[in-house]
Amino acid sequence: MPNLKKKYEIKAKDFIRAGEGAIQTQSTLKSIGFEPDIVRRASICAYESEMNVVMHGGDGTLSLTVDGTWIIIEVRDNGPGIEDIDLALKEGYSTASTEYREMGFGAGMGLPNIKKNADSFEIHSGEGKGTYLKMAFRVSENGE
């Protein structure tokens, strides 16, 4: 299994290119030959976190690292940060604007979906400090 690192730029409010990092992450993991379940879970986390950056975070990056044991997705942004992380992790809680809700976003499931799908999940943020997410997925014993 190859070790690799990839990085994708995320632009605030760029709904035209929103999700490209997640699509590239999915494509990369499929091409390596990971099992569909781990590809699906990692893709969900990449997409949800990327959309949060587009809507709330300001500019940022999505980084994919694959080593022999883990798939790691890290997302950083320079946005306003999350004031109350515990509240943001509750299903249904959303700070999405009316405009974003009208676009079909803002159901308050982004961070809960990330937490549910990742084998390991870290979030660091604070008001005015931006946000950092680390999502990790254990690679199966047989290396697939």
Secondary structure as the mmCIF struct_conf table of DSSP 4:
data_model
#
loop_
_struct_conf.conf_type_id
_struct_conf.id
_struct_conf.beg_label_comp_id
_struct_conf.beg_label_asym_id
_struct_conf.beg_label_seq_id
_struct_conf.end_label_comp_id
_struct_conf.end_label_asym_id
_struct_conf.end_label_seq_id
STRN STRN1 LEU A 4 ILE A 10
TURN_TY1_P TURN_TY1_P1 ALA A 12 LYS A 13
TURN_TY1_P TURN_TY1_P2 PHE A 15 GLY A 19
HELX_RH_AL_P HELX_RH_AL_P1 GLU A 20 ILE A 32
TURN_TY1_P TURN_TY1_P3 GLY A 33 GLY A 33
HELX_RH_AL_P HELX_RH_AL_P2 PRO A 36 ASN A 52
HELX_RH_PI_P HELX_RH_PI_P1 VAL A 53 GLY A 57
BEND BEND1 ASP A 59 ASP A 59
STRN STRN2 GLY A 60 VAL A 66
BEND BEND2 GLY A 68 THR A 69
STRN STRN3 TRP A 70 ASP A 77
BEND BEND3 GLY A 79 PRO A 80
BEND BEND4 GLU A 83 GLU A 83
HELX_RH_AL_P HELX_RH_AL_P3 ILE A 85 ALA A 88
TURN_TY1_P TURN_TY1_P4 LEU A 89 LEU A 89
BEND BEND5 LYS A 90 LYS A 90
TURN_TY1_P TURN_TY1_P5 GLU A 91 GLY A 92
HELX_RH_AL_P HELX_RH_AL_P4 THR A 98 GLU A 102
TURN_TY1_P TURN_TY1_P6 MET A 103 GLY A 104
BEND BEND6 GLY A 108 GLY A 108
HELX_RH_AL_P HELX_RH_AL_P5 GLY A 110 ASN A 117
BEND BEND7 ASP A 119 ASP A 119
STRN STRN4 SER A 120 SER A 125
TURN_TY1_P TURN_TY1_P7 GLU A 127 GLY A 128
BEND BEND8 LYS A 129 LYS A 129
STRN STRN5 THR A 131 ARG A 138
HELX_LH_PP_P HELX_LH_PP_P1 VAL A 139 SER A 140
TURN_TY1_P TURN_TY1_P8 GLU A 141 ASN A 142
#
